[in-house]
């Protein structure tokens, strides 16, 4: 083999491997970005029961609470500041809940608090909020035995869930995650075949 051919082959190999690594890193970054529990405040509303009426009450309270809290935190970037504002205005959230119940002529008990609460995994595009304990605005209606609603209140992302229906369960999130992984793996396989074809062609040009 000529020295020039060896140098050419070596340089081509280095450039190709660097390109491959860059593509893999880019695919990994595009796959998801994990958000820490220290960066988010979530909302959880537990309905009294699974009856149509109780679920409708839950959704009405959800909508009004989200609109009000979004006004408070929309321009904020610091979680601690957002938490302090919510903590200081819990009475206003209670007033919203009471007003909704009054409009519906319901004498239903409720509690409103800002506390540590367990949440399942949640996906917003490529943003992953992993399962775990989050600071959350927790609203419990009546017995709190009905299907609950959860979303990310800070930064304001609840409107995303509202546009797509009820919040996604962890199992559904897992399916979406697996689909994304399959897409990335398929891209890697296609890239691998490209490199095989490339080096086969290069080898034939040099030694063929």
N, C-alpha and C positions, 0 to 999 in steps of 0.2 A: 504494500500500500504506500502511495506517495505521501510524504510529510504534509504537503498542502492539503491533501484529502483528509488526513487525520485531524488536522487543526480545524478544518471546515466542519467535520463531523462533531468534534468536541464542542465547538461554539454553538452549533445548531442544537445539540443536546442540552446545553446549559440554558439557552434562550427558551427552549420549549418547556423545560422543567420549571423555570421561573414563571412562565406564562400560566402553566398548569396550576402552580401553587397560588398565584394571584387570583385565578378564577375560582378555585376552591374557597379561598378566604372571602371573596366577594359573595359567593353563594351562601356561605355560612352566615355572613352579616345580614344578607337579604332574607334569610330564612326566618329569623326572629331576633328581637331585642327584648331581653328580660328586664322587667321593671321591679325595683325593690319595693318592699312593703313600707320602707321609709320615705317613699316618694308619692304615696297615694292615700287618699281617704275615700272610703267606699260607702255606698248606701245599701242598706238592707231593710226591706219592709216585709213583715210577716202578717199575712191576712188572718182574720179570725177563723175562716174555714175555706173550703174549696167551692162553696156555693157561688153561683153566678153573681149574686148581689154583693157578697163579700169581696170577690175578686175585682168587681167594678169599683168598689170603694178604695181598694188598695191602689188601683191604677190612677184613680183621680187624685189621691193624696200624693202618689209618686210624681205625677205631672206638675202639681202645684209646688211641691217641695223642690223639685229640680229647677223649676223656673226661678224661684226665689234664691236658692243657694247659689245658682250659677251667677246671678247678679253680684253676689258678695265676693266670689272667688275668681271670676273670669279673667281679671287682670293680674292675678297673683301668680308668683312663681315659686314661692316658699311654702312648703307644706305646713310648717309650724305656725306660720301666720294664718293660713287658711283654717287650721285646727282651732286657733285661738278665737277667730271670728265666729266659727260655728258654735264653739263652747259658750261664747258670750251671748249668743242669740238663739239658744235652744227654746226659750220661751216663745219666740216668733214661730218656730216650727210647730210647737204645741198648739198655737193659735190657728195655724193652717189646718192641722188635723181636726181640731175641735170644730172649725167652721165647716169643713166637708161633712163631718158627721151630723152637724146641726141641719145643714141643707137637706140631708137625707132622712131627717127625723129619727136618727139612731142614737140610742142611749148605750153606747158601747165604750168600754174602758180602753185605755191606750197608755203606752209609755213611750217617751222619747229620750234617748240618751246618746252620748258619744263615748264609745268604749271599744276595747279590743274584741274582735269578732273573727270567727273562722270563715274562710271563703274558699271555694273551689277555684281551679284554674280558669282564667278568662282570656280570650284572644280578641284583640282589636287590630285587625290587619296583621302586621308583623310584630305588633307589640304584645308581649306575653306578661300577664299578671299571674304569677305562679300561685298555686294553692298555699294557704298559710294564714297567719294571724295578721289582720289589718286593723288600723284605727277606722272606725265606721260610725256613721250616723245610723242608729238602730231604732226603728219604729215598729212597735208591736201592737197590733190591733186585737182587742178582745183576748181570746185564748191563744192567738198566734199559732194555730194549728193548720192554717191553710198554706197553699203554695206561696212561696215568697219570691220577692223581686230583689235582685242585686245588680249593681252597676258601679262604675267608678265616678265618684262625685267630684273629686279633685285629683288631677286636672279634669275639667268637665267633659265627660264622655258618655253620660247617661243617655243623651239624645241619640247616640248611635244605636243603643239597644232598643230604644223606643221606635226607631224607624224599622227595625228588623224583628219586632215582636218581643216575646219574653226573653229574659237573660238566658244565655246558653249554659246547659249543664256541663259538668266536667267531662262526661262521657262523650258528648258531642264535640267538645273542644279537642279531646284526644283524637277523634276521627279526623278532624280538620288538620291537626298537627301531623298525623300519619300521612295524610294526602300530600302535605307540603314536603315531608321527608322523602316520599316516593318521587316527587317531581325533581328534587335536588339530586337524588340517587340516579334517576334516569339521565339527567344532564351529565353527571359524572361518567356514566357508562358510555354515553355518546362521545364525550371528550376523550375517553380512553381509546375507543375505536379509531378516533381521528388520529391520535398519536401513533397507533399501531400502523395505520395506513401510511402515515407520513414517513415513519422510519423505514418501512418496507420499500417505499418508493425511493427514498434517499439511498438506501443500501444498494438497490438495483442500479441507480445512476452511477454510483461509485465503483461497484464491483461487477456490474452486469456486462 
